Amino acid sequence: MEQIKFFVRIVMEGRKIRLVMNKNSTIEEVQKKIYEMEGLNFRFFQLIFNGKRLTQKQTLSECEVKTDSELNIVWREYSG
């Protein structure tokens, strides 16, 4: 399985972390990895790539995340 190395920018803190994952990993698996590393609960945050909110069932490959890509973690917006 092909692995990719990519960055996740934690916008609220102004810092980046680096992840190495399988290109067929789901966004949910990425979120779990970030939770293990950083303790960020994705009920309150979401991942954005190329201006699009990523959904848990998508894979990194489907989202076109490649080596050295940068995903962003931002506050989840709620309406109501």
HELIX and SHEET records of a PDB file:
HELIX    1   1 ILE A   27  GLU A   38  1                                  12    
SHEET    1   A 5 ARG A  15  ASN A  22  0                                        
SHEET    2   A 5 GLN A   3  ILE A  10 -1                                        
SHEET    3   A 5 GLU A  70  TRP A  75  1                                        
SHEET    4   A 5 PHE A  45  PHE A  49 -1                                        
SHEET    5   A 5 LYS A  52  ARG A  53 -1                                        
END                                                                             
